[in-house]
Amino acid sequence: MITNTELEHKGNLYPTALLSYEHDQGKINFITNNGVRLEITVLRDNMLRFRYATTGIFSNDFSYAIDPNQPHGFSQLKVEEEETHVLIHTEKFICKVAKDDLRLGMYELDGTVILEDELGFHWEESFHFGGNFVKMSKSSQDQENFFGLGDKPTNFNLKGKRISNWNTDQYAFGKDTAELYKTVPFYIGLHSNIAYGVFFDNTFKTHFDFCHERRNVTSFWADGGEMNYYFIYGPQMADVVTTYTDLTGKPELPPMWALGFHQCKWSYYPESKVKEITAKFRELQFPCDAIYLDIDYMEGFRCFTWNKEFFPDPKRMVAELEADGFKTVAIIDPGIKIDLNYDVFKEALENDYFCRRADGPYMRGKVWPGECYFPDFTNPEVRDWWKDLYRELIGDIGVKGVWNDMNEPAVMEVPGKTFPFDVRHDYDGNPCSHRKAHNIYGMQMARATYEGVKKYNFPKRPFIITRANYSGGQRYTSTWTGDNVATWEHLWLANVQIQRLCISGMSFAGTDIGGFAEQPSGELYTRWVQMGVFHPFCRVHSSGDHGEQEPWFFGDEVLGITKKFVELRYQLLPYLYTAFYRYIQEGIPFLKPLVYFDQNDVQTHHRSDEFIVGNHILVCPIQEPNVQGRRVYIPKGTWYNYWTKKPVVGGKEMFVEAPLETMPLFIKEGAVIPNYPIQQFVDELDFEEMTLHVYYKLGKETSEFFEDSHDGYEYRQGQFSMRSFKVTGKEDEIIVQQHKSGKYSASYTNFKIKFHGIPFRIKRVFFENEDINPEELQFDVDEQTMIVDKDFSELHIVG
C-alpha cells in the first residue's frame, strides 16, 4: 500500500479529513480541511455521480455525453452519519464515505463489497498546461474481470490491460493498439456474480489500468479537467449496460434499408463505374441496398461539391440508382480547402467559423484537399451553418446518407496527426483548448451532420456513419471500426470490437468487411461476410489501391456462399429490425457477448468467439484459415443447430463441423424467428405471406416481432405493431399464442408457420380454440408447415 506521505513525495495530492457535509435532496456535498469538495448526486436507485473539486469550486456543469432526456429519479434515499463514515442508502445499495480522506465504498444491502477505493481520488498539478491530472484508484476483488471501453482492438476481457483514449487516425492498426478512433470511457466490472459500471465523463486524454501495474488495483485518470464519474450498480451486466445507455442516450430508429447490405470502396468513380457495380449486383441477384461515394466524387476533394467530369448530373444519377433500389451515401470530411473561390470556405471565413490557434491565427493543416481550415463544431452557430450545407446534397440531389471520415480530427504530416494543443474551441460557451475538445470533435461534427440530413431528408429518417466518436454520440450516428486490414487477426478483432461497442452503448456498428487495407483471400472474405451479416451495420469497404473486393471478384464458389449469407440477412431483417427497436427503446444491445447473456457462468468471462444476436440466435464465426469446423461453447439452455435442426444442450464445449459453405449458427429453443422472402433490396417485393420459424421447447419462451413502414416517423404516433409470440411446449403438445399491439398493419395477409423439433406426430389441430382439420391450414406433413391469418390468436398442436 502506498502511504499518503509517499504520495506527497510523488507529487500527488489527496483529500484530508472531512470538515463538513450537507444533504440537499438528491445531492450530498462534502468539504475537507484542505478545501477539496466532493459532490455526490443520487440519479437513480442504482446510479450515483461523483464530482471532485480540488479548490472547492466546480466549473460549469456541462457534458456532451449525457442525454438531456435521460431518465432519472430515485425511490429511496437515506443519509446517516457514523463515527468513521457517512452512509448513503439507496433502494439498491449503500455508499460509504470515509471521514478521514473521503475514500468511497459501494456495498450491496447485505454488506457484500461491490467496489472500494484503494487510494481513491488524488491529483497532480500540471505546471505546463495549468489545472490538474486527476486520478482515481480502486481495489480489485479476487477473480474480478473487466469489459467495455468501446472498440479497443484487444482481448474482450480487459483484465491486465492498460489503455488510453485519444481519438487517433490509425491506418492499418494492429492488435493492442491503445488509441483508436473513439473514446468511450465506460467499463463494466464483474466479480462474485455482481456487475457494476463506471463512466468517467472527462473529454481530455483518459487512461485506464485494469490490474496492469498492480495486480489488485484498477485505476483511471485524465490529463486535465475534473474527476467526474458515474457509478452504476447491476447486479446484472444487462442492468449496467441499459442504465449507461439510458444515461448517454439512444438513437432514433434507422430506416430498414440502413440494416441491409452496403457496398463501398475508396473509390467508385466515375458514374459509369458506379453504374457498372450496381448493375452487376442486380444481374447476379445479390442483395444490396446502398452504394457509397468516397472523396473522388468531389471537385478537388472540396466538401459539398461534385466533380462534373466524373459525375455530370448527380441528381439524375442518384435518382436512377434509387429507381434500381440503391440508396446513395456520400462522404463528407471536416477539412475545408483554403480557396477564396470556394463558397463553403468563404462563408466560414467571413463568419469566423474556423478553429483558431491560441494567439489568433486559424488552425491550418493538410488533408486530402491540401491545406485546409477546420470548422469549430463545438460552436452551435457553426453546427447550424454546417447543417444547412446539406440542403443541396440531401434535399435537392437526393443522397440518402452521409459518411463522416477523418474527424478525429486527422491532419496529415504533423506530429500526433491532429491539431496542436493550443487550438481554441467554443465548447458550447465553455471556451477551452484542443486538449479538452479533441475527443468530442468528431462527435460534434456527426451531430451537425445528423441535424442537417434529418432536416433535408424529412419526412424520411436520417442515416449517418462516423469514424470518430465519444460516449453519447450514438444519439446521432452509426459507426465503424476504421481502417482495418485483410488478415485473420483482424477478422478476430472485428468480432471482439463489435461486441465491445454493443455493450458500450453503441450498437449501430460494423467493420470494413474483408478488410480495408491489403487484399483478402476468397476464404477470408467469405468467413468475414458470414460473420458480418450478423453485425448491426453490414458494409464491405476497401482501399482501391490493392484490388477489387466485390463478391464476384473471388470466383463462383465465394460468390455463391456469400450470396447465400447475405440473402439470409435479408430474410432475417424483421428479426434484426426488432432487435434494433429494443435497443432504441430499452438500451438492450443489438448483439450480446456470452458474458452478458450468462455472467454467472465463469466460462463466458474469457470467451469472445461467439455472440448472440437479439435474444435467440447464437453466432459462432470461423476465425482461422483452412478449417472444416471449430470448437464452440454453447451457453445455458437448449439450442437448435440451424443447419441440421438437431437440438444441443448448453453449458458445454463441443466441436461443430463448418466447411466453407457454412458457419455454426444455433437458434434458442422456443424461439419464433420471423423471415421475409428474399429481396434484392428492402421493400422490393409486395408479398402476401411471410414465414415464422417456431422451435419446439418443453416449457415456455416468448419472442417479439416489431413492424412499421420501415422509414418515416409514423411509428412515433403509434403506427407500428408489436407482436408477442408465446410458445408453450409439452410432451405431446405445442401452443403458439400471439398478442398484438399498435395500429400498423402490414400489407401481407398470412403467416406460414414452420415447426422445428416437434417430438411427436401431429394428430389434431386447434385453431382459435376450434378443433379443425389440419388441411384447412394447408398442413404439409413433410415440411411441417401451416398457413394462418397473420392476426391469429392461438394455434394448438396435439400429438
Summary of the structure (lengths in Angstrom):
residues: 799
radius of gyration: 27.4
end to end distance: 68.5
largest distance: 87.1
contacts: 2841
relative contact order: 0.08
helix: 22%
strand: 33%
